[in-house]
């Protein structure tokens, strides 16, 4: 989804934990700065650096303790008045994998209200269901959520 952001922003960064993904994608999109990071809870940028942040099916794969750290990092790097777009699994009955091991693989459906609680003070501007191919076995595969970070926190 990172290349789509170039339609809205002059400078785009992508952060990825897997080095081989960065190696594969950087030559395809040389105008985007892809950076390999050890963790999404410590990004190599200053506070209030971005006017727009996007997660696309990222937070749903984090355990609660790791999620809390990543949410704090998103809040740190998003500028006041900035826009946060989340596309995440929101069916709370959809839980799979190792949800207690921070290094394990999991999927955790969290409600829109849960995401609102993770970003207190942010204004939820809109939501839309995520729609994917009609042959996919589940019709509910998540929700797009658009938040605005308050100017004064």
Order of alpha helices (4+ residues) and beta strands (2+ residues): alpha-beta-alpha-beta-beta-alpha-beta-beta-beta-alpha-beta-beta
